[in-house]
């Protein structure tokens, strides 16, 4: 088992989940943490990764680093999503094995499950039918990662565990209009529409300066800014979101995900993730979620109410909805001793508060 002196490498410690895991470990008194930014260590580079493990020799590894994005990014950059994630996993999990890492926690995603998996999705639904087309390359990479953890643990007695979180949101999220996930993108769109609606051009320019959109920044003309925002469905009178708003989604606060991850890292072993006596041991990964779902339309309405936008909410049903439902069965996680704490209303309020503070 790990103790407070154990050296723990958190790959992706600046990201949405990695930063929350880092903070959670710190709060529990685990101070011997190692992190490297992408500039300091390129996880796609096998030579750099080997050198890092040779020098640092961590006792445990949390693999929270990944190439991630929303529906548009997954559709447009299919090769990047499968190649980069496979490469990161191959390098980090491989070197963890070669350097006798005691414990490894791999973070995946519930997009590993079939598009039309029975709801709620149990771990055993994996590989039972075809995947959602829009994020198939990313899903295949994550399936390969969890199978690597499972296979190394079965063949070599390693203690590698994979956790599959549902849709995450929280501090340090990505609010890029093209590549971000649904909730942060929604918050930014509604916030910018509210600023336009109220004629607050100082706030609009500040936002676009912090996060430029396709080369347009705070110094651009009003006409350029308005045209670019309109491309993303943002006007003074309305916010237009992708799809129909009907898909049901489950959302998990990133700090809850971090707490679940650290709980598994410190308290759960690979042998706890499957039933003893099974002839075929598979699907040893653990779903992490709330077990509760809400429609995209309802989420959008809650965001609009939180931010106070007075305009209309419109839907572009020529754009894809993605998977109709993606609710996780969290029975295994609950049996292993962890439950979520933050509900969606509180999470939206917290995330908008965090976002607003970045704007100041």
N, C-alpha and C positions, 0 to 999 in steps of 0.2 A: 504493500500500500504506500501511497504518497504521504509525506509529512510536510511540515511548514518550511523545511530546509530544501525540499526537492526542487531541482531546477526544471522549470516548465517553459517550454517554447510555445508561444501563441503565434501561429502563422496567420497573418491578416489582422494584427492587433490594432490597426488604425481604422478598420472597417466597422460597419454597423454592428455585427455580432461580436467580432473579435475585440473591439474596444470595450464592449459591455462585459465580456468574459474576463478580460484583463482587470477591469475595475472590481468585478465580483470576487475574483481571487484575492486581490489586494485587501478588500474589505474583510475577508476571512483570515487575513494574516499570512497569506502566501506572497512573500516579497521577492523570492528568487526567480523572477520572471525574465524571459528574454523575448525581445521583439525586434524585428527588422523591417524597415520600410521597403517598398519596392525598389527604390533607388539604391538602398544598401544591399539588398539581396534579391536577385531575380530568380523566382522559384521555377521559371521555365528553363533555367540554365542548370543542367545536371552537375556540371563541374563546380559551379558556385555553391549549390546545395550540399554537395559532398564535403566541400571545404568547410562550410559552416558547421556541419555535424562533426567533422573531425576536430574542429577547434572548441566547440561549445559542449558537446556530448550531453544533451539534455536527458533528464530522467523521464520526462513525459512530454508529449506533443499534442497540441490542440490545432487541428487543421481547419481553420476558419477562413483561409484565403481561397478565393475563387473568382472566376470571371463571370459576373452576373449582370442581369438587365431585365427589362420588361418585354412585353410581347413584340414590339417593333424591333428592338435590338436582337431578340432571339430569331426573328424571321430574317432579318437582313444580314446577320453576321454568324451564320450557322457553323461555318468552318472554325471561326475563332472560338465559339463556345465549346465545341467538342475537343478541339486540339489543345487549347490552353488548359482546360480543366483536367483532361487526361494527363497532360505533361506535369502539371503541378502535383497531382496525386501520385503519379509514378515516382517522381523525384522525392517527395517528402515521405511517403509511406515506405518506399524502398530504402532510403537512407535511415529511417527509423529502425527498420529491421536489421540493417547491417551494423547499426551502432547500439543494438540491444536496448532500445528504449523500453522502459517498463510498461508504460501505458500510453495509448494513443486514442484520441477522440476525433472522429471524422464527422464533419458537418455536411449534410446533403440537403435535400429538398423533397417535399411531398410531390413534386412534379414527376418523380420516378414512377408514379402509379399510372395504370392505364387510364386513358381518356374517359372511358365509361365504367370505371371500377365501381363495384357496389359500394354504397354509402352507408355509414361512414367507412373510410378505407382502413382496413386492417393491414398489418404488416404482410400477411399472407397473400394479399392481392397482387404483390409484385410479380411482374412477368406473366400475368394470366391473359392479357390481351394487348392490343396495340396502344401506343402512347399518343398523347396529344401532338399533332403535327407541328404546331408553332414552336414548341420547345423540345422537340425530340432529341436533337444533338446534345443539349445540356443534360437532359434526363439520362441519356445513355452514359454520359461521362460519370454522373453521380451514381448510377447503378454499378458501374465498373468500380468506383471507389468503395462502395459499401461491400461489394463482393471481394475486393482485395482484403479489406479488414477481416471479413468472415473467413476467407481462405487462409490467410496467414495465421489466424488464431486457431483454426482447425488443424492445419498441417504442422505448424511449428510451436503451438502452445502460446502464441502471443496474446496479449491482453488489449486488443484493438476493438473499439466499439464505435458503431456508426449511429448518429442521431439524425432524424429527418424532420426538420422544422416545417411548419406550415408558413403562410405568408407573414413575413416579419416587417415591423416598422418601429422606428424609435430614433433617439439621438444619434447624430452622425450619419443619418440616412442620406441617400443620393437624391437630390431634387432636380436633376437634369430633365428637361422637358421631353427629350427623345428617349433616353435610356433608363429612366427610373421606374420603379415599381408603382403600382396603382395608387396607393394611399399618399405617399409623398408628392407624386405628380399632381394628384387631385388638390392637395393642400396648396401647392404653389399656384396652380391655375386659378383656383378660387380667390386666393389672396391677391394675385395680380389683377383679376377682373374687378375685385372690390376697389382696389386703388384707382383703376381707370374710371370706375363708376363714380367715385368720389372726387375725381380730378386731382388726385395726389401724385403728381408727376415726380416729385422728389423721391417718393417711396418706390415708384416704378423704376426710375433710373438707378437707384441704389441696389434694388434687387437684381437688375440685369447686369450691373457692374460686378456684383458678387458672383453671379452665375451667368456668364454670357450665353446667348442663344445663337448658334450658327454664325458667329462673328459679330453679332449685334450686341453692343454694350451700352452703358449709361451715357456715353458721349454721342451715340447715334441720334439721328433726327427723330422727331415724333412720328413722322410718316414711316420711317424704317422700322421703328419699334412696334408701331401698331400693326404693320403688315406682317411682321414676323410672329407676333403674338396671335394674330388672327389665324395664321397657318396652324397653330396649335390649339385652336378653339377658344381663344381668350379674347373677349371684347368687353366694352363697358356695360353692355346690356345682357350678355349671356356667357355661360361656360358650356362648351360642347365637349362631351366625353365620348370615348370610343365604345362601340357596341350598343347593346340594348339596355344595359343596366340590370338585366335579369340574372346573370350568373351569381351563384351563391359562393361566398368565400369565407374563410376562417382567418382571423388576424391575431397574431401573437406579438405582444410588446417585446422588443429586443432584450430588455433587461430581465424579463421573465425567461426568455430563451437562454440567456446567459446563466441564470440561476439553475435552470434545468440541466444545462451542459455541465456546470461545475458539480452539481449533485451527482450526475452520472460519473464524471471523471474521478471523484473522490470516494464514492460509495458503491459503485456497481462494477462488477467484473464481467468479462465475456461469458463466463459459465452461467451467469444469472439471466442471460438474454434468450435462452431457449429451454424447452422442456427436456428434462432428462429422459433417456430411453428412446428418443426419436431415432428411427432408423436413418432418416435423411435429415441432417441439420442444415437448415437454411432460414433466410429471413430473420436473422438475428439482430437486425437494426431496430431502433426504437423511434416511434413517432413522437414528435413533440408539438403539442398544440393545446387548444382550449376545449376542443370537442363541441364548439358552438359555431354556427354559421349565420351570415347576414348577406343580403343582396348588395351588389355594387351600387345600385340606386339608393338603397337605405344609407349606405356609408357616405355617398355623395351628399345626401340631404343632411346628415349629421355634421359633415364638414362645413357645408354652407351655413348651417345654424350656428356653429362654433365661431366661424369667421365673421358672420354678419353680412354676407353679400346679399344685395337686394334684387339682383337681376334674375334671369331665367336659367334653368338647368335644361340643356338639350342633349340629345343622343344621336351619334352618327352610326346608324345601324348598317352602313356599308362596310364598317370596320369589324374585324373579328372579335368575338366574345372570349375566345379561349375555351377551356374546359367548363362544362355547365355547372358542375359541383366539385368541390375539393375539400371535403370534410374528413378530418383524421379521426380514427378510432384511437383514443389515448388510454385504453384499458391497461396495456402493458406498462406504460409510464406511471399511471396511478398505482399499480401494484408494486412498482419499484420505489414508491414513496414520494412522488412529486406532483403538485397541482399548481396551475397558474393562479395569479393574483390580480392582474390588471385587466379590467373589462374594456371593451372597445370605446365607450364614451369617454372614460377617463384617459385612455391612450391617445385619442384624437386631441383632446384638450392639452395633454402634456406635449404632444409632438408639435402642435401649433405654437405653444408657448416657447418651446425650444427654437423653432424656426424663427419666430418673431425676435427672439433675443439675438440671433445671428444677424438680423437685419439692422440692429442698432449700432 
